[in-house]
Amino acid sequence: MPYMNILTWDPEKRDAVIERVKTKGLEHEGIKVLGTWADVNGGRCFQITEEPSDPRFSIKANFSWNDIVQIETVPIMDAGELIKLLDSLK
């Protein structure tokens, strides 16, 4: 299932975030990163991932970063597909 991860960090954590990305990367076992985009104003990035429906994967991945970033994980789907699904429930 695809997810949107919104990662935010305080300005004083910027160097720690950059160093962690350089040393650990953005990949996590069992989670496929489809893309990561940085907010050009700083302090935030957006990441689309493909993850199993088992929440243990995102919990484990998020805990490895939660000392320096806050992560909001949101399940997502194509808007057209969502509209079709909602129409079928009527």
C-alpha positions in Angstrom: 0.0 0.0 0.0 1.3 3.5 -0.8 1.9 6.0 2.0 2.9 9.7 2.1 5.4 10.4 4.9 5.8 14.0 5.9 9.0 14.5 7.9 9.6 17.7 9.8 12.5 18.8 11.9 13.6 21.8 14.0 16.2 24.1 12.4 18.8 23.0 15.0 18.4 19.4 13.9 19.2 20.1 10.2 22.8 18.9 10.3 21.8 15.8 12.2 19.2 15.0 9.6 21.7 15.5 6.7 24.3 13.3 8.5 21.7 10.5 9.1 20.6 10.5 5.5 24.3 10.3 4.4 25.1 7.4 6.8 21.8 5.4 6.9 20.1 6.5 3.7 16.3 6.7 3.3 15.6 3.0 2.7 14.3 0.7 5.4 14.0 -3.1 5.2 10.6 -4.1 3.8 9.7 -0.6 2.7 10.2 0.6 -0.9 10.9 4.4 -1.2 9.3 5.6 -4.4 10.5 9.2 -4.1 11.5 11.9 -1.7 11.1 15.6 -2.2 12.6 18.3 0.0 10.8 21.6 0.9 13.2 24.2 -0.6 12.4 26.4 2.4 13.9 23.8 4.7 12.8 21.8 7.7 10.5 19.4 5.9 10.5 16.6 3.2 7.8 14.5 1.6 8.3 10.8 0.9 6.1 8.3 -1.0 6.7 4.7 0.1 5.2 1.3 -0.8 4.7 -0.6 2.4 3.1 -3.8 3.6 -0.3 -3.3 5.3 1.4 -4.6 8.5 1.9 -1.4 10.6 5.0 -2.9 12.3 7.0 -1.9 9.2 6.3 1.9 9.4 6.5 1.9 13.2 9.9 0.3 13.2 11.1 2.7 10.4 9.7 5.8 12.1 11.3 4.9 15.5 14.7 4.9 13.9 14.3 8.6 13.1 12.0 10.0 15.8 14.9 11.3 17.9 15.5 14.0 15.3 12.3 14.3 13.1 8.6 14.1 13.5 6.9 11.8 11.0 3.3 11.8 9.9 2.4 8.7 7.9 -0.7 8.8 5.7 -2.2 6.0 3.6 -2.8 7.3 0.1 -4.4 6.2 -3.2 -5.0 7.7 -6.6 -7.8 10.2 -6.4 -9.7 8.8 -9.4 -9.5 5.3 -7.9 -10.8 6.7 -4.6 -13.8 8.3 -6.3 -14.6 5.0 -8.1 -14.4 3.2 -4.8 -16.6 5.7 -3.0 -19.2 5.6 -5.9 -19.3 1.8 -5.6 -20.3 2.1 -1.9 -23.4 4.0 -2.7 
